[in-house]
Amino acid sequence: MAYDDTTDRLPDDMTLDELREEIEEIDRDIVELIARRTYVADTIAQVKADQDLPTTDEQQEQAVMDRAGANAERFEVDANLVKAIFRLLIELNKVEQRQNR
């Protein structure tokens, strides 16, 4: 698996506690990014509502999935797993958009 980090320490040089701290930090970053994505998706929902556009945009969803797959390959992560996560994120945003209309 590819690993791209700006620190001088590689996971192989870290203790178990340090590795767990690293995972905790990554988990916080993931949650923060999900919150940011949700905020932007909510803003998009407002724009769609203001412009009387449909909640679902299959072409945009496909573009998101294509980017997710490409990024998975770039970072040598299982593309099916990444796409499954993005499908979930898209569905969650669509449900929220529908509820807010």
ABEGO torsion letter per residue (X at the ends): XBBBBABABBAAABBAAAAAAAAAAAAAAAAAAAAAAAAAAAAAAAAAAAAGBBABBAAAAAAAAAAAAAAAAAAGBBAAAAAAAAAAAAAAAAAAAAAAX
